[in-house]
Amino acid sequence: MPHIFSPATVRAKPLPEGAPPRPLFAYGTLMSDRVYARVVGKRLGQKFTPPHCEPAIIHGYRRVCVKGATYPGLIPSTPSSTVEGVLIHVTSHDEVALLDAFESDSYARHTVHVHPLHAISTLPPPDPSPSSRSSSTHTLSSGVEADVYIWDEGEDLLDLDSEWDYETFVKDRMSKWINEEVPGSPNGSEAAVAVARDWDQAAV
């Protein structure tokens, strides 16, 4: 019997009534604006506005590979550990609901502090090539509050010796996420989840 995925568990700080959503710190596949548009944009249609994104860093966590999967898990680590990612300024609570569904109950959404990275030189585009992403020079800013999806299924499903690499994902895996449709599934988050899960399981 196939596993039925539920939305991510919400452990984020409650927001005041009527407040906009917090920014989201993305550290894996959602760092790509193309993946983000595939997951959120197609589902929301004309209501979707590509969010402003900026590079950022989080302290005290590691980004490791999930066994047999193309996406990573974020787990607590030493205070000196850092993970670079993208701070996405989510524009609506509808987007957050779609992201919760996409991440699934393998993750829990927490509120943390991250540090936007302000480039000394010109910032790369939102979805840069691997060479431009790795060559940018940044300086650390003060921290801001953001939500992040932290791995919530136990370390036995993680490859703790393998750091997940965004550049490898872009080169070898991303086109599968972007281009493949699932027969009988709607465009949007459900299709993106199904493609990713089915393909990962087939690759094990």
Secondary structure, DSSP 8 states (H G I E B T S, - for coil): --------EE-S----TT-----EEE-SGGGSHHHHIIIIIHHHGGG----EEEEEEEESEEEEEETT-SSEEEEE--TT-EEEEEEEE---HHHHHHHHHHH-TTEEEEEEEEEEEEESS----SS--HHHHHH--EEE---EEEEEEEE-S-GGGEEEEEE--HHHHHHHTHHHHHH---TTS-TTHHHHHHHHHHHHHHH-
